Amino acid sequence: MIIEEFLELIIPYITGSLEAIGVAIITIAALRGIFQFIKNGFDFRDDKVAIDFAKAMSLSLEFKLAAEIIKTVIIRTIDEFIILAAVAILRVVLTFVLHWELKNGTKNMELPEEKSI
């Protein structure tokens, strides 16, 4: 009983902190990306900015997914579980898409260097 009450008290703070870290990562990465984009003269062909931003979004989603997993401890109803599961599945899918995009983007950046050797 005491542990359950303690978890119900502390988990919202833990999950809120993890989600805030995720938001901070995205915000900082977006500001860095905008700065780099302007610094590069609005060059749309520079994939480095996009890859760095995708890495930050992926890291942010990992923090947010961790918060969703921790929230499962205090779920009381099936409706809460369904909503939480849907959000978690969406974040997992987004993470996989970002990892796939990063993998392909990094390959594309390496190909021109290999051809010039």
Order of alpha helices (4+ residues) and beta strands (2+ residues): alpha-alpha-alpha
